[in-house]
Amino acid sequence: MVALPRLDLDSVLSAPADRQRLLSAVVAELRADLPDMVVSSGTEALVLTSLVAAELQLPMAYLRPKPKSHGRRQRVEGQLRGANLALIAVEPTPETVQDNLELVAEHGARIARVVALGSAPDGLAVPVMVVSAEHPHQVPSPSASPVATGEGSAEQIAKILLDMGAVIIRQEPFRYASGILSPIYTDCRLLISYPQQWQNVLDALERRLQTLDYKVIDGVATSGIPHASVLAHRLHKPLIYVNDGRIVGAAKNGDRVAVIEDLVTTGKSVLEAAAPLREHGLRPDRCLAIFTYSRQQPALEAAGIAFDPLSDLETLLQVGVEHGYFGDAERQAVLDWRRDPQDWTARHEPIGR
């Protein structure tokens, strides 16, 4: 196929009609030999990989170029599994592909092919297909948007996270992106590797969005991007996100923006995403999240951002004890942290830091 010009990719994935053409082209390539799962090579391919995973009801994961500086400090987001994985990449280099092959193999899975956008070098160790959105006549009819069906109560969302093993409580504390230490870590990124559970969460978010007045959907990079991508596609809205202070995608001055995040602790990541949007005349005045450690977010409130999470820590702890995921001792340990996270952090900060 003719390569998709790299400079046009961001605008293609932002605009609903162009996004559908590119998605359909990639889906058509993969349907003939359906992979076990699709994997995004870095952030650039994350939007398209998320759309492909949702369209084909496949698990997905994404690979970071380097480990996170917080949490579990991992390079793989989601769970890798299977021997027929399709890697989706933007203008991949041989070095990037080789690194991705080795990283996936370390987790017991195997990349069987690469779907490249823009261009791809010769001589890669696996088959490569270069996909373009340049020829609408090659594209099948768009799939009908799914209808939101799951109830999505706070208790149901909490149980989904617990069922996936997304919640870890331990004595050795985790460090969040905000710098806070905590005995609990909730990895909402695992959702993308469980298609049915992810569908239920997306349904709940979609119902909330249907009641709001907004023009554009923004995904907080990187954890909010998969959810925002699918929701924007379902609701035929423009998609944007902020990467290194730059707005990726297109929106108009004065547009109201619904910000999507997976997990909110202090609101720091949401505020960092909202600042460039406001500098460019956009209005990010509402944040929807899958989970939060507190429904009260004074930093967001002070910034004029209404906060609407699907579930929260209190609900998760109650459901966790009731269903035997952990005991009351673990619950009390987390509540001790929750009463004053800053004091808890100071008491558990490693000596010499």
ABEGO torsion letter per residue (X at the ends): XBBBBAAAAAAAAABAAAAAAAAAAAAAAAAABBBABBBBBEAAAAAAAAAAAAAAGBBBBBBBABBBABEAGBABBEBBBEABBBBBBBGBBAAAAAAAAAAAAAAGBBBABBBBBGBBBBGBABBBBBBBAABAAABBBBBBBBBBABAGBAAAAAAAAAAAGABBBBABBBBBAAGBBBABBBBAAAAAABAAAAAAAAAAAAAAAAABBBABBBBBOAAAAAAAAAAAAAAGBBBBBBBGGBBBEBBBBGBBBBBBBABBAAGAAAAAAAAAAAAAGBBBABBBBABBABABBAAAAAAGBBBBBABBAAAAAAAAAAAGABBAAAAAAAAAAAABAAAAAAAABBBGX
